[in-house]
């Protein structure tokens, strides 16, 4: 298990940032259907993402569903060992922030749960970009097993000057695999 508290080098964690709007995790297979802030419609896909209230929400994209990370445009990383997206709201250092994650996960007060059907790998990037352009900007490919996931979000303060957002992705076993 990774320990970010060790005095040695910290495992490299990739962070994705936004230009000011929400981040979105879109199944890789439907990236071409996301137009971002572009588009000929009255409301762009980016506008739809901005309308999501709260920390997380779901939007249809092609024949799949995307996960919108709303609330604040915070730098976000995925920690696979925790099955959690970590959002950096405030903190003096990456090490301090990451060291506080395990305790934050144990003490977090989680918000409502949404169920997200995932066909496989998802790509996290700034919702303003079109899906096909996501590789030209800061993005993160997150290899998820196909299936249905329970998604819950929380805010935590693992230190006096450290504030983080947590978005836990928990794969649900059994049951139907269809739906959103």
C-alpha positions as a Markdown table, in Angstrom:
| # | Residue | x | y | z |
|---|---|---|---|---|
| 1 | Unk | 0.0 | 0.0 | 0.0 |
| 2 | Unk | 1.2 | 3.5 | -0.8 |
| 3 | Unk | 2.1 | 5.6 | 2.2 |
| 4 | Unk | 2.4 | 9.3 | 1.5 |
| 5 | Unk | 3.6 | 10.0 | 5.0 |
| 6 | Unk | 6.9 | 8.2 | 4.4 |
| 7 | Unk | 9.9 | 10.6 | 4.4 |
| 8 | Unk | 11.1 | 9.2 | 1.0 |
| 9 | Unk | 9.9 | 10.2 | -2.4 |
| 10 | Unk | 6.1 | 10.4 | -2.8 |
| 11 | Unk | 4.5 | 8.3 | -5.5 |
| 12 | Unk | 3.8 | 10.5 | -8.5 |
| 13 | Unk | 0.1 | 11.6 | -8.6 |
| 14 | Unk | -1.3 | 13.1 | -11.8 |
| 15 | Unk | -3.6 | 16.1 | -11.2 |
| 16 | Unk | -6.2 | 17.4 | -13.6 |
| 17 | Unk | -7.2 | 21.1 | -13.5 |
| 18 | Unk | -10.0 | 23.1 | -15.0 |
| 19 | Unk | -10.0 | 26.6 | -16.5 |
| 20 | Unk | -12.8 | 27.5 | -14.1 |
| 21 | Unk | -15.7 | 25.2 | -14.8 |
| 22 | Unk | -16.5 | 21.6 | -13.8 |
| 23 | Unk | -14.4 | 18.5 | -14.6 |
| 24 | Unk | -16.1 | 15.6 | -16.3 |
| 25 | Unk | -15.3 | 11.9 | -16.4 |
| 26 | Unk | -16.6 | 10.4 | -19.7 |
| 27 | Unk | -16.4 | 6.8 | -20.8 |
| 28 | Unk | -13.6 | 6.6 | -23.4 |
| 29 | Unk | -16.0 | 4.9 | -25.9 |
| 30 | Unk | -18.2 | 8.0 | -26.1 |
| 31 | Unk | -15.6 | 10.8 | -26.1 |
| 32 | Unk | -16.5 | 11.9 | -29.7 |
| 33 | Unk | -20.0 | 12.7 | -28.6 |
| 34 | Unk | -19.0 | 15.3 | -26.0 |
| 35 | Unk | -18.7 | 18.8 | -27.7 |
| 36 | Unk | -17.6 | 20.8 | -24.7 |
| 37 | Unk | -18.2 | 24.5 | -25.0 |
| 38 | Unk | -18.5 | 24.1 | -28.8 |
| 39 | Unk | -21.6 | 23.1 | -30.5 |
| 40 | Unk | -24.5 | 24.4 | -32.5 |
| 41 | Unk | -27.2 | 24.0 | -30.0 |
| 42 | Unk | -28.6 | 26.7 | -27.8 |
| 43 | Unk | -27.0 | 25.1 | -24.8 |
| 44 | Unk | -23.6 | 23.4 | -25.2 |
| 45 | Unk | -22.5 | 20.2 | -23.4 |
| 46 | Unk | -20.4 | 22.5 | -21.2 |
| 47 | Unk | -23.5 | 24.5 | -20.3 |
| 48 | Unk | -25.2 | 21.2 | -19.3 |
| 49 | Unk | -22.3 | 20.3 | -17.1 |
| 50 | Unk | -22.3 | 23.7 | -15.4 |
| 51 | Unk | -26.0 | 23.2 | -14.6 |
| 52 | Unk | -25.2 | 20.2 | -12.4 |
| 53 | Unk | -25.8 | 21.2 | -8.8 |
| 54 | Unk | -23.8 | 19.8 | -5.9 |
| 55 | Unk | -20.5 | 17.8 | -5.8 |
| 56 | Unk | -21.5 | 15.1 | -8.4 |
| 57 | Unk | -24.0 | 14.5 | -11.1 |
| 58 | Unk | -24.7 | 12.4 | -14.1 |
| 59 | Unk | -25.2 | 13.5 | -17.7 |
| 60 | Unk | -26.1 | 11.4 | -20.8 |
| 61 | Unk | -23.4 | 11.3 | -23.5 |
| 62 | Unk | -24.0 | 9.2 | -26.5 |
| 63 | Unk | -25.3 | 5.8 | -25.3 |
| 64 | Unk | -23.4 | 6.2 | -21.9 |
| 65 | Unk | -23.3 | 8.5 | -18.9 |
| 66 | Unk | -20.7 | 10.9 | -17.8 |
| 67 | Unk | -19.9 | 11.9 | -14.2 |
| 68 | Unk | -19.7 | 15.6 | -13.6 |
| 69 | Unk | -17.6 | 16.9 | -10.7 |
| 70 | Unk | -19.3 | 20.1 | -9.7 |
| 71 | Unk | -19.1 | 22.4 | -6.8 |
| 72 | Unk | -15.6 | 23.9 | -7.3 |
| 73 | Unk | -13.1 | 23.8 | -10.1 |
| 74 | Unk | -10.4 | 22.1 | -8.0 |
| 75 | Unk | -7.4 | 20.1 | -9.1 |
| 76 | Unk | -8.3 | 16.5 | -9.0 |
| 77 | Unk | -6.4 | 13.2 | -8.9 |
| 78 | Unk | -7.5 | 9.6 | -8.8 |
| 79 | Unk | -6.1 | 7.3 | -6.1 |
| 80 | Unk | -6.8 | 3.8 | -7.3 |
| 81 | Unk | -5.8 | 2.2 | -3.9 |
| 82 | Unk | -8.8 | 4.1 | -2.4 |
| 83 | Unk | -11.1 | 4.0 | -5.4 |
| 84 | Unk | -11.4 | 7.8 | -4.9 |
| 85 | Unk | -11.1 | 11.0 | -6.8 |
| 86 | Unk | -9.4 | 13.6 | -4.5 |
| 87 | Unk | -10.1 | 17.2 | -5.1 |
| 88 | Unk | -7.5 | 19.8 | -3.7 |
| 89 | Unk | -9.4 | 22.7 | -2.3 |
| 90 | Unk | -6.7 | 24.0 | 0.1 |
| 91 | Unk | -3.4 | 22.7 | 1.4 |
| 92 | Unk | 0.2 | 23.7 | 1.7 |
| 93 | Unk | 1.7 | 20.7 | 0.0 |
| 94 | Unk | 0.7 | 17.6 | -2.0 |
| 95 | Unk | 2.4 | 15.4 | 0.6 |
| 96 | Unk | 0.3 | 16.9 | 3.4 |
| 97 | Unk | -2.9 | 16.7 | 1.4 |
| 98 | Unk | -2.3 | 13.0 | 0.4 |
| 99 | Unk | -1.2 | 12.0 | 3.8 |
| 100 | Unk | -4.6 | 13.1 | 5.2 |
| 101 | Unk | -6.7 | 11.1 | 2.7 |
| 102 | Unk | -7.0 | 7.8 | 4.7 |
| 103 | Unk | -8.2 | 9.6 | 7.8 |
| 104 | Unk | -10.5 | 11.8 | 5.7 |
| 105 | Unk | -12.0 | 8.7 | 4.1 |
| 106 | Unk | -12.7 | 7.2 | 7.6 |
| 107 | Unk | -14.3 | 10.3 | 9.0 |
| 108 | Unk | -16.1 | 11.8 | 6.0 |
| 109 | Unk | -19.8 | 12.6 | 6.0 |
| 110 | Unk | -20.9 | 11.4 | 2.6 |
| 111 | Unk | -23.6 | 13.0 | 0.5 |
| 112 | Unk | -26.3 | 11.3 | -1.5 |
| 113 | Unk | -25.4 | 8.3 | -3.6 |
| 114 | Unk | -25.8 | 8.1 | -7.4 |
| 115 | Unk | -25.4 | 5.0 | -9.5 |
| 116 | Unk | -23.1 | 5.3 | -12.6 |
| 117 | Unk | -23.0 | 2.6 | -15.3 |
| 118 | Unk | -19.4 | 2.5 | -16.7 |
| 119 | Unk | -18.5 | 0.5 | -19.8 |
| 120 | Unk | -14.8 | 0.6 | -19.0 |
| 121 | Unk | -12.0 | 3.2 | -18.9 |
| 122 | Unk | -13.1 | 6.9 | -18.4 |
| 123 | Unk | -11.3 | 10.1 | -19.2 |
| 124 | Unk | -11.3 | 13.0 | -16.7 |
| 125 | Unk | -10.8 | 16.4 | -18.1 |
| 126 | Unk | -12.1 | 20.0 | -18.2 |
| 127 | Unk | -15.8 | 19.9 | -19.4 |
| 128 | Unk | -15.1 | 22.9 | -21.7 |
| 129 | Unk | -13.0 | 20.8 | -24.0 |
| 130 | Unk | -14.6 | 18.6 | -26.7 |
| 131 | Unk | -14.1 | 14.9 | -26.0 |
| 132 | Unk | -11.9 | 14.4 | -29.1 |
| 133 | Unk | -9.7 | 17.3 | -27.9 |
| 134 | Unk | -9.3 | 16.0 | -24.3 |
| 135 | Unk | -5.9 | 14.5 | -25.2 |
| 136 | Unk | -4.6 | 18.0 | -26.1 |
| 137 | Unk | -5.2 | 19.3 | -22.5 |
| 138 | Unk | -4.7 | 18.1 | -19.0 |
| 139 | Unk | -6.6 | 14.8 | -18.7 |
| 140 | Unk | -6.4 | 11.6 | -16.8 |
| 141 | Unk | -7.3 | 8.1 | -18.1 |
| 142 | Unk | -8.9 | 6.1 | -15.3 |
| 143 | Unk | -9.1 | 2.3 | -16.0 |
| 144 | Unk | -12.4 | 1.2 | -14.4 |
| 145 | Unk | -13.8 | -2.3 | -14.7 |
| 146 | Unk | -17.1 | -2.3 | -16.6 |
| 147 | Unk | -20.1 | -2.3 | -14.3 |
| 148 | Unk | -22.3 | -0.2 | -12.0 |
| 149 | Unk | -20.7 | 2.1 | -9.5 |
| 150 | Unk | -22.0 | 3.8 | -6.4 |
| 151 | Unk | -20.7 | 7.3 | -6.3 |
| 152 | Unk | -20.7 | 9.5 | -3.2 |
| 153 | Unk | -19.0 | 12.8 | -2.4 |
| 154 | Unk | -17.8 | 14.5 | 0.7 |
| 155 | Unk | -15.7 | 17.4 | 1.9 |
| 156 | Unk | -13.1 | 16.8 | 4.6 |
| 157 | Unk | -10.5 | 18.8 | 6.5 |
| 158 | Unk | -7.7 | 16.4 | 7.4 |
| 159 | Unk | -5.6 | 19.2 | 8.7 |
| 160 | Unk | -6.1 | 22.8 | 10.0 |
| 161 | Unk | -5.1 | 24.3 | 6.6 |
| 162 | Unk | -6.0 | 21.3 | 4.4 |
| 163 | Unk | -9.4 | 21.0 | 2.7 |
| 164 | Unk | -10.2 | 18.3 | 0.3 |
| 165 | Unk | -13.1 | 16.9 | -1.7 |
| 166 | Unk | -13.6 | 13.1 | -2.0 |
| 167 | Unk | -15.5 | 11.3 | -4.6 |
| 168 | Unk | -15.6 | 7.6 | -3.9 |
| 169 | Unk | -16.3 | 5.1 | -6.7 |
| 170 | Unk | -17.4 | 1.8 | -5.3 |
| 171 | Unk | -18.2 | -1.0 | -7.8 |
| 172 | Unk | -21.5 | -2.7 | -7.1 |
| 173 | Unk | -21.5 | -6.5 | -7.3 |
| 174 | Unk | -24.3 | -8.4 | -8.8 |
| 175 | Unk | -27.6 | -6.9 | -9.8 |
| 176 | Unk | -28.5 | -5.4 | -13.2 |
| 177 | Unk | -25.8 | -3.8 | -15.3 |
| 178 | Unk | -28.0 | -1.5 | -17.3 |
| 179 | Unk | -29.3 | 2.1 | -16.6 |
| 180 | Unk | -27.5 | 5.2 | -15.4 |
